[in-house]
Amino acid sequence: MKEETKTDATAEFFGALAERGHAPLLEWAKGTVRFELADGKRVDHWHLVVDKGDLAVSRRNARAECTFRADKAVFDRIADGKVNATAAVLRGAVVIDGNMELLVQLQKLFPGPPAKRGRRRNGASGRRRT
Amino acid sequence: MSDGLVKILDGNTFVVSDSRGDIEGSLTDTTGLFSFDTRFLSEWVLTVNGQRLTPLSTDDLQYFETRFFLVPGTGTVYVDSKLSVIRRRAVGNGFREELQILNHDEKPVDLTVRIDADSDFADLFEVKDALKKKGTYSARVTDGRLVLGYQRETFTRATDISATAPARVDKKGLTFKTRIEPQGEWSTNLDVVTAAMGSEERRERPTFARPRGRQNMETNLKRWLDRAPTLECDWDSLRKTFRRSLVDLAALRFSPPIMGYRSLPAAGLPWFMTMFGRDSILTSLQALPFTPELAATTLRALGDWQGTRVDDFRDEDPGRILHEMRYGELTAFEERPHSPYYGSADATPLFVVLLDEYERWTGDRRLVRELEYEARAALNWIDEYADLMGNGYISYQRRNVKTGLENQCWKDSWDSISYRDGRLAGFPRATCELQGYAYDAKMRAARLAREVWKDPEFASRLEKQAADLKRRFNRDFWIADREYFALALDSDGKQVDALSSNIGHLLWSGIVEKPKAKAIARHLLGPRLFSGWGVRTLGTGEGRYNPIGYHVGTVWPFDNSFIAWGLRRYGFKEEAARIAAGILEAADFFDGRLPEAFGGYERTLTRYPVQYPTACSPQAWSTGAPLLLLRTMLGLEPVGDLLVVDPALPVGIGHVALLDIPGRWGRVDAFGRGRLSVGEKKALRQSQEAMPV
């Protein structure tokens, strides 16, 4: 087996989700998602259970209400914010089977593009006039 | 149709054809079968024995169905044909066309009937901007069907064409050979099915659903109309306008693929059949007393897609409500930011406003609890992300400078925000109505926090912020010597001092201090803003005023409906009724279907409203305008579990009864009689006697 020299964005992404354990953005979402990520001849499996915002991540190869299929290379880029998940679905780089509503919840978990140097929230310091 | 094109649709699938039913689209010609922002047919041409056809008449049966009566041959002065050709087309998942040919002769006739079909699979944006395609095309014949395809990397789209009568199918179309006996007929169904999303590589083949049945859609429309309140009134024109609004609203319903079968109002037909934050919210607000379920879906869908990250390409921030969603190729390849695009400065506060207004009407606290997180995130966006100048006001400036929107308020044309002398304001721009929406959002959220979320501390904080905002706003935006609010503050915090219709939205939001309201009402109904039909977007005498300038002088029915609501909020019943009367009389000239905008010319000068040429009709918020005006005239206001009715109707409208208004009270009726004299007219026009335009 090839040795992995680069960091694995996909594993980091799921690792961070597992660590987080809870996402308030998904407070009203409930369901299971199966990820099939093709890496050459191998297919990596991830399994995500969302229950009222609680997240449980595993490597189980189990059935789910929604299946998310992509090349691992594509998912790596989604996981580090370089590719937009919704656009990837529109162009067929990601294929969703099953409950599409879960996808909408799921896309909230993906990060934005890597931050540009020194971007602030507000243009100015946030000082209020009174 | 004014442009000679025939449009029918279902959701975001629609057909634009010429009056023969033919499609000959190109990058500069907008005819075609469109679905999910992609053109699936750019050629669909019928010939009989090699001849094109001539239209005798076109019947728009329903918004999703049209019938074309045709005869063979073209270019003759008169028609003397022994053949009739009828095409009846209904849009579903693609479309179904019933083609029927009648032979009126005493002799049999041998016919070669041909449909030429092709697709350029253009993205809507490509049609608008005439761009070149990057993928490859295919055409194959399988199982007696013609399948047209397009592929660019993993992006695939396909059009599947089949017929019920025996046909010879080739890669460019279908040919039928038939003999029709004297007084006989021949017919076939042509099914065109679109396939999008998913990838052909990974699936055996795309799944082609059957077109939805016409029967279904008819039942659906009937149910929609039955569930809405009934209007009884003496004024024929108002009844017609009301019905037109409800039917058009049905046509404008759009079910995003991710929303199950629930629907929300799209922005306009046909080019804007998609989720728009601002348009979907404002139309839902207008329609609340009539079809509250639109608001529920709008809130859910926009909540689901609320921004969660900082993304400059999409102008996305955490808590921001989207501006526009698109599904075409350019969006799919991130060449356009609409997946979705967030460049709107008003949708976020308006989201909170709609949530509160929805609860006041329906009592649906469950949804308010479900969306607590989203509402809080929206309020947080106002304070933490929208205040670009650090002066405590919402302002906007796009971060995506290539394909983002420069103007992120409803007046989104390049020249809409100007000083009195005609200079344009620089960016960021803090337009005044945004501050009103922010104030209203905070006040309404405070009520929700106290009554539903049980967080009185948050409620107090919001109220304090709102009071502070109101005080500062009335100081910083008020032009004392002219007695109105500036259109905006510029990037230096200076007043952009043109007189505009935006001041009417300020009344609606409640941010105007009482003593100033009278002057605002006087301006709105004064000669510089009021044309006799409605309030102009920009006052006459302003540097950029132009009666047919998109946002600098035309009258927008939607704008006026919110202004009328605002006038009532401050107790100006008669002024509100005058605006309602003007807009509803204008509607009569457009057969009950108000355009997006019409000219700002003096009513006494033109006598009829001059239509502004726009691509989209009906437009959702113009469709909603008569509904909100009705609410305003009847003075409908939910108070606790009751609906208060306080009618203030113009003379000449006669008796008005709105029956079965749905809400937390169940269903109630409202009655009113016209008593207010609203101008030079003694009575409102009874029917459409003047020229249509």
Interface residues (C-beta under 8 A of the other chain):
Chain A: P24 L25 E27 W28 R69 G81 V83 N84 T86 A87 V89 L90 R91 G92 A93 V95 M100 E101 L103 V104 Q105 K108 F110 P111 G112 P113 A115 K116 R119 R121 N122 G123 A124 S125 G126 R127 R128 R129 T130
Chain B: R152 E153 T154 F155 T156 M197 G198 S199 E201 R202 R203 P257 I258 M259 G260 D304 W305 T308 R309 V310 D311 D312 F313 R314 E316 Y327 E329 T331 A332 F333 E334 S339 P340 E370 Y373 E384 Y385 D387 L388 M389 G390 N391 G392 Q397 P428 D468 R472
